[in-house]
Amino acid sequence: MATRPQDLLSPVWSRYSEIVAERGEGAYIYDPDGNRYLDFTTGIAVTSTGHCHPRVVKAIQEQAARLIHGQANIVYHPPMLRLVEELRRIMPPELDSFFFSNSGAEAVEGAVKLARHATGRPNVIAFQGSFHGRTAMTMSLTSSKTIYRAGYQPLTPGVFFAPYPYAYRYGWDEKETAAWCLDELRYVLRTQTAPFETAAILVEPVLGEGGYVPPPPSFLKGLREVCDEHGILLIVDEIQSGFGRTGKWFAFQHFGIVPDVVTMAKGIASGMPLSGIAARRELMEKWIVGSHGGTYGGNAISCAAAVATIQVIRDEGLVENAAMMGSLLMERLRDVQSRFPVIGDVRGLGLMVATEFSIPDSAPYEGAAHTPDTATAKAVVQKCKDEHLLLLTCGPWDNTIRWIPPLIVTEEQIDAAVAIFENALREVVG
């Protein structure tokens, strides 16, 4: 029997589909037979300007003919310098120094290394439900699912977890949930890691893999106050939520705070591998020269793609479109929710939207206020795929469907996607 090339790839990748994506255009991907799929996964929030945006493609092509790789320790190259200029336009002025690498995990690991050098402290507090990567350090900071950590213990020490204000899970109102979580954070600082040994608090401004959970407004402000009180650095992980995804350039801008360090990746370069750290110059100057680096970080082609991506997002009003289309999407989904009580919650910021499935009228599950309905969520995703709409699940129980369309998405595409979703629901639950 002939072996397919697919069969020679490591089975460690969990597979969502057997689709071969031959090409992509805008909000769609196409297989070799010409079948078109409406892509509301965007490569897990990566293809922010849609597939193969002409301006991004042109920037990549032109840069490839000039310089493919200029290693950052050895030379400066114009795309990286232009990217710094573009980032300065969209970042708070306080965050005026940048480091580039390839992946989100590298950015988070770099941010933790920076925090340890800048403060002289060893420990980090992260949050339950967080996802920060798959390297040894970032696995240690991740708690969205045991699959990301299981079998790799012991992990990096010096990491402690506090509860994230997941109000739907707890069954409390948002204000009460935020207050309790902040109290528990202070309890961690009294019982597990003393403030004088805590370098940073690391938080996703919208919980990503953990369930697409926006926090109550008071929570991030409370984190900022705790950090200021104890000289702890606040690292905000914008890897999934950044670059217009939530209806602002960065999700932390919804909450009226300025972090000490921001990590970014995914939507930064429309699909080219690139990540970065932004921080205050005074912090970066405490990072010991030569103690961090990377061969490919800030690759010239990736930086050129990032410059074009930021310019497209700005010139085409895609931040504003994300806010407008996100509100429309949640309105449409809440309408569907009114007919299908299996959808327990619809939540989100901009085009980072969740529909969480729970078993109606069930007893609480493992200390939660609602019993997760994983089977229905996964069955709906598969039915949607059969009808050429691509969606993904997330959350500890995989009972949350996340909606991550490209920032160029139109009202017509949202209506088409929600219609497929409702039909799938009808087939699955009746």
Secondary structure as UniProt FT lines:
FT   HELIX           5..8
FT   TURN            11..12
FT   STRAND          23..26
FT   STRAND          28..30
FT   TURN            32..33
FT   STRAND          36..39
FT   HELIX           42..45
FT   TURN            48..49
FT   HELIX           54..64
FT   TURN            65..66
FT   TURN            72..74
FT   HELIX           78..90
FT   TURN            93..94
FT   STRAND          97..101
FT   HELIX           104..119
FT   STRAND          123..127
FT   TURN            128..129
FT   HELIX           136..140
FT   HELIX           146..148
FT   TURN            149..151
FT   STRAND          159..162
FT   HELIX           167..170
FT   HELIX           174..191
FT   HELIX           195..197
FT   STRAND          198..203
FT   TURN            209..211
FT   HELIX           217..230
FT   STRAND          233..237
FT   TURN            239..246
FT   HELIX           251..254
FT   TURN            255..256
FT   STRAND          261..264
FT   HELIX           266..268
FT   TURN            269..271
FT   STRAND          275..279
FT   HELIX           281..284
FT   TURN            285..286
FT   TURN            289..290
FT   TURN            297..298
FT   HELIX           300..315
FT   TURN            316..317
FT   HELIX           318..337
FT   TURN            338..339
FT   TURN            341..342
FT   STRAND          343..349
FT   TURN            350..351
FT   STRAND          352..358
FT   TURN            360..361
FT   TURN            366..367
FT   HELIX           374..386
FT   TURN            387..388
FT   STRAND          389..390
FT   STRAND          392..394
FT   TURN            396..397
FT   STRAND          400..403
FT   TURN            407..408
FT   HELIX           411..429
//
